[in-house]
Amino acid sequence: MSSNVQGYVALLLHAHIPYVRHNGADVTLEERWFFEAVVDTYLPLIDMMDRLIDEAVPFRLTLSLSPPLLAMLEDSRLHLRLRKHLSKLCELGQREVIRLWGDEAFGPLAKLYADHYHRISLLYDRLHGDLIAKFRSLHSTGCLELITTAATHAFLPLVKNDVVVRAQLEAAVQEFRRHFGVAPAGIWLPECGYSPALEPHLQALGLRFFVVDTHAHDLARGGGKDNSAGLPLRTAGGACAFARDPEAGSQVWSAEAGYPGDPDYREYYRDIGHDLGRHGGAEWAYLKPYVLPDGARINTGFKYYSVTGEGDAKVPYNPARAAQKAQQHAEHFIASRVAQVRRLAERRMLAGAGASPAPEEPFSIVCPYDAELFGHWWYEGHQWLEAVLRGLAARSDESVVVQTTTLGGYAAAHAPTTEATLPVSSWGRGGYAEVWLQPRSQWVTPRLHAAEDRMVQAAQRHRDPAALSSLQLRALNQAARELMLAQSSDWTFILDADTVTSYATKRIETHLSNFHTLLNSLTKGAADKELSTLVPSLERNAPFLPELHYQLFQSSNYSDMPVNEVAVTSMEIGDMVPPASKLRILMLAWEYPPHVIGGLARAVYDLSKQLASDGHTVHVLTCQAGDCLPYEWSEGVHIHRAEALPTTDSLHFLDRVFQMNMAFTDLLLDLARQGLVVDVVHAHDWLVYYAAHAAKQELGLPLLATIHATETGRNQGKLESPLQKRIHTLEAKLTEAADHLIVCSLSMQQEIKTLFHMPMHQITTIPNGVAPFRKPDASLSSTNAILAEAITASTTGNNKPYRLLAFLGRLVYEKGVHTLLAAMPHVFARFPETMVVIAGEGPEREALEELAAKWGNRIRFTGFLGEADKSLLLHKADLCLVPSLYEPFGLVALEAMACGTPLIASEIGGLAEIVTHGINGCLFPPGDSEALAAHIIELLEQPAYASTLAATALSNVHALYDWAQIGSLTTQVYETVISGIASHNDLTPFQKEIIK
């Protein structure tokens, strides 16, 4: 921070929507709250920040993201519904342009809305619907600071048990870390609700700053009003307590004097959803597809009037006038903050007259607002906010220097030294919890307190999760989840506002009913059979806080707590709705980045990452690699690396595989003892068979297996050595043990059916995918010396640059590199300036290098290439060659297509399904070197034809091999397998052993 800054404006936007996801087929009013917040607030906010960053406008902004909002932002079911909502908005926009064509007042407004929703829809698609990843990216720029709030936005001063307060905070930190990879530095206390009892928990969890309402600072003992104005206070726990600035708050929030009430701004409450078709007829038929399915009227987002004044008489909205007013209000806001800093500085100077000079901390004007105010309630809010940020960045008046800051940035640079004890307080009417504790909601708090007590008692009673069956553990975790959802401050806020009170009441009662039903089942010693329907149904109904563990509710002081629970009578659970596709998946793979041998590692990595981005909880169990940690969370995936016992070079390959599986199994069972719960195990290839079999037999889990290739196929149908025959046997055992198989091509499906006598209905074909390859920067050079030299030679040759041909793959017989080398004399005779780069490692390398030695530097072996070098080679190559003799799929072909590199491949296996000859590439008979040479010469002679093939291939990749689509197909197989497995009435041997 600049040393001459006298004051900072700390803008904080609090982004929160209550958890309103549901499993029904129809969209509800409450889900529309979420859709409208994304479309009206979060996407325009992202657009605004991107624009400022692109234009190098310096700004700082703090954004709190609540766990319920994050859960809905990552939910695949809501992604689909939100995409449909955007499509409806675009459709209605186009229809409104037609309906109002020629109307001088409203026609241009309809066009404005149509264009706006089209842009927002394109932005959503460009982000692939992943707003969380975008916020993470913006956070990495330093312009945006992200913080958390309580797990379900509970009003913390009204929580009875200290351990339950801690659970709300710790679960929130846990979720933040899951999404953003780091712990939050600060927290937005829900409703600015503060109590000194929070201090030890904030300190223990590293939450170093928060915001309270103004009067909490004014009444703080030891901090008096004059001493604390414009400066945060230090709490007993060492946290930085910022005060909400009342002047800045009034200018934006006040219903009487705030900016959003200006007559020129857009009127929120006049929407065609309520204005059109009041008496039925054609207007109602026109509008009906855009309201709720039951015909209930709602806001559509198409509003054509300005605030104007009191009453229903409104004038048409004028966007240009409103934009001008937003600019004026932004300038007024900036001038007010500068004047405020000047006043504070003068007051401090007068107060310090005659005193020894001391370091002067810059003032902080803290401006917290609900994020949903901007764009949703206040349509011009983002215009105003952008103008404020631009205006503060452009100020040239050095007499009073005011800049933007984040709360965390200020707290780190200017930690407060004035310590004070803050009182219990909140914002809202009265300032002391009146909104959340008043006659309409007085029945809620006693019921929540009783549930809290019971949850803590249940957690105490079941101290050791290892003594529970899997379903009993899940039941306790779900009970904790239901209690937390009932604690949301949103429900009592709705009761106070007297709006959708029946919905709020139902949510509280339903969650408490679910909570007591779960604990009643455990109290009477219910067997897993009784929980096998209830627990999964509730989990799927609210796939929320996936890492929540009931042990968060275990107190460290139990001396005065009863240990015996009693059953609580509660209303009956209604009919359960169909489950949603929110799953907990365990993948077993012997290779996973950075441990990469072949294409399997890439396939498992991309699939696991996609499934995690779709909202599923994904654990990958793989081998220890280099300096990697035994556990890490990366790109949404939990990675567990098992370390096998030390092996010697003399140890047989199958012995090493068995040692690896023993390590996998030990780690798997240990994770289960620690409480890891999964719905399905996904094994990749025969090398993990033993661990996969143990997961099915010991833990009773459904088993899905992907067969990436077979030993018979790799050896052209000949199994001669004992090793080959043993591998084939293990492949057969894996296919027999699996409840279902996935293969990557139709040819592999037929191969598996024939080899292992599998019925076709137990095999699903899902192709591998490929992530888009970014074109390397023109100045980028390879870290591989051989590749760097080859690329240089292909671009700056002595006479003509070399034509660069690329092969990427394992150097084993079935990859057909010997066919490629046999083709090259014909190519060199026609194009002497041709160079071949062979990238990869394998047992055939030495023999292949001997074959190629006569051609000197025109054939170069680079060894294994990492992802960056692979992308560089494919983008630089004139052609990519895939001469395989056996290829179940052919991922390198997709990678070449994704790079826009013309492709020539063998007409074999999966390659023949990816490549259509003469359309998106060229095919030749496997092993036919002359045919391969002819196609190479053809494409080098006709670069325009080669480019046409590559362009079509690139289009095919985007349409057919997108990981989002593949993840969805894989999820469907998981759900089919899970639903098809009969319920297990008895405990597994492993569960019995745990109970002993």
C-alpha positions, 0 to 999 in steps of 0.5 A: 500500500502506498505510504502517502495514502490518507484513506481507503475505501473498502467495498465489500459485497456479500454474495449469499442465497439460501440453499433452495435447490430441489429435486422436483421436475419443475422450477420453483419461485425459490430457485428463481432467486438463485437464477436471477442472482446469477444472471442479474448480479454475479455474471455482470459483476464478473464482466465488470471486473474483467473489463477493468482488468483488461483496461488496467484500471487498478481496483480492490474489492472484497467478496464474501461467498456463502457455502450455500451459494457455492454449493448451488453454483457447483451443482450440475442439476442447477447448471442445466436449469440455469442454462435453460433459464438463460435460453428462455430469457434470450427467447423472450428478448427476441419476442419482445423486440418483435412485440414492441417493434415500432414503439418509440418508448419501449422498442429500444428497451426491448432491444437493450434487454435482448442484447443484454441477455444474449451477452450474459448467455455468451459469458456463461457459456464462455465460462462453461458455467463455472463461476467458482473457477472464474472467481478463483481466477479473479482472486489470483489477480489480487484485485478481488479478495474472497472471504467466507461466512457461516456454513448455512448463514446461521445467526451466530449470537442466537446459537446456543452451544459453543461447539455448534458455533464452532461447527458452523465456522469450521464447516465454512472454512472447510468448504472455502478450502475445498473450492479455492485451495486455501483457507479464508483470511476473514469472514462476513458474520451473517447479519453482522451478528457478533458475540464475544463468544466467537473470538476463540473460534475465529482465532483458532480458524485463522479468521483475522477480520470481520465487520460489525455494525457502527454501534458495536464500535461506538459502544466498545469498551476501551475504544470510544467513538472518537478514537475508533472512527474510521479505524478498525479495533483489535479484539481480545482474540487478536482479530481486526474488527471493521465498522460499517460506515453509516454515511456510505451505507445510507447513501446506498441503502436508505429507502428515503435518501439512497441512490437506488430510489432516484426517479430516473433509475429503473423501477424493479416492481413494474415487470411484464410478468405482472403487467401483461395479460391481467385479464387472460387472452392472447397476452396471457398466452404469450406470457405463460411460458415465462412464468412458473409452471403452475401459472403463478406470476413472477418477475421476468426481468423485462421492466420498462418503467422508471422509479418516477415517484409515488404511486403506480403512474410511471414514465418509460425508463430512459437508459441513457438518463439512468447511466448519466445519473449513475455517473453523477451518483458515483462522483458524489460517493467519491467526493463524500468519501474524500470529504470524510477522510479529510474530516477524520484527518482534521479531527485526528490532528486536533486531538493530537495537538501538543502530543508527540508525533506518532505513526498515522494509520490511514483511515478505512471507510468500510462499505458493505452491501449485499451483492444482490443489490447490484444489478438485481434490485438496483439495475444500474448498480454495476454501472455505479460501482464501475464508475466508483472504482474508475473514479477512485483510480483516476483521482489526481487530487493529491491533497487527500489521497484515497484509494480502494483496498480489500479488508484483508489487505488493510488488516495485514498492512495496518493491524489495529493496536487499539484493543476493545471489547465489542458488545453482542450486536447485529445490523438490521432493525434495532441493532440487537437481533430483533429481526431474527428474534421477534413474535413471528419467529419466537417458536423457532429458536427453542426448537433449534436449541433443542436440536442443537443439544441433541446433535451434540449428545449424539456426537458425544455418544458416538465418539468413535466413527470406526464403531459405526457402519457406513450407513450409520456414519452417513446418517449422523453426518446427514443429521448434522447437515439437516440441523445446519440447514434449519439454522439458516438466518434466511428463514427467520428473516422471511418470517419477519418480512412476512413474505413467503412465510409458508415456505420458510416455515416448511423449510425449518420444520422439514429439516428438523423433522429429517434431523429427528427421524435420523437420530431416532433411527440411530437411538433405537439401534436401527440396522442399516436396512432401515437406513438404506432408503432414508439416508441416500434420499436425504443426501441426494435431496441436499448434496450440500457440505460434502465433507461435513463430519458429525465429529465437528459437534463433539465438545471438549467439555462433557462433564455436564452433558447427558450421554443418553439420547431419547427419541423425539417425536416428529412429523412423518417423512413424506414421499422421497423424490427421485435422487439427483446425480450428486455422487461420491466416487472413488477411482483406482488408477496405477498412474495419475499425473505427475506419474504418467506412463501412457494415455490412461493417466491423462484419461483418468485425470481429465475424467476425475477433474470433470466429474468434480467440476460437475459437483461430484466428490471424487477421490483418486487412489494412485501410486506415490510419485516423486515428491508428491504429498500422500494426500492433496486436493487439486482442481476439485479432486482428492488425491490419495497416493499409496506408497508400496513396500520397497521393491528390488530390480529383481522383483518380478513385474507381477510381484510389484503390481501385487505390492502396489495393490496391497498398499492400495488396499491398506490405504483404502481400508484406512480411509474407510476407518477414518470415515470416507464414504463413497457410492461407487468404485471405478477401477481403471485396467487390470493393474488395480484388480486386487484393490478393486476386488477388496473394495467390493468384497470388504466394503460392499461397494458397487464396482465399475471398471474401465478396460482401456486395452487388453493384453490379447490386443496388444500382442495381436491375439497371441499370448505366448509368455506366462506373464502375458497369460497371467495378465489376461487372467487378471483382466478376466477376473476384473471383468467378472468382478465388475458390476458394469464395464466401460470401454472407449470404442465400439471395437473395444466393446466387441473385443471385450465381449468376445474375449471375456464372454460379457453380455453387451448390456453390461458394457457401455461405450464412452469415448475419451475426451480431450481438453482444448489445447491453447496455442503456445506463445510464439516466443515459447521454446521447449525445455527439451533440447532435442525438440527445441533444435528440431523446431528451430530447424523446421522454421529457420532452415538453411535453404527451406524450412523442414517439413515437421512430422510428429509421432507421440506415444509409447515406443512399443511394437503395437504403436507401429513406429517401425511402419512409420520408419519404413515409409520415410524413404519414399517421403524423403525422396519427394521432400528431402527437407522433411524431419520426423520427431518421435516423442515417447519412451518405451522398451523399443526405443533402442531398436527404433533408434538403430533403424533410424540411424541412417537418416541422421538428424532427419529423425529425432527421438525426444524421449517423454514430453510433458503437456507443454512440450506436447502441445508445442510439438503438435502446434508446430508440426505439419502432420501428426502420424498415428501408425498403430497396429492396435489402438483401443481409442487413440487419444493422441489423435484427438490431441492432434485434432484439438491442436488443428494439426492434420492427421494420418492414422491407421484404420484400426480400432478406435482410430477408425471410429475417430477419423473419417477418411477424406473428411477429418483426416486420412486413414491407411491399412495398419502396417502398410508403409507405402500407403502411409508414405503416399498419404504423407506426400499427398498432404505435404503437396496439398497444404490447403486440403490438409488444412481443410481436414484439420478444420473439420477435425477441430470442429468434430472434437468440440462437438463429440469429445467434450469432457462435459458431455463425457462426464455426464454420460459416465455419471449416468452409468454410475447411477445405473450401477448404483440403483441396480445393486441390491441392498445389502442386508448384512454387514460386510466382514470389514464392518464386523471387524471394525465393530469388534 
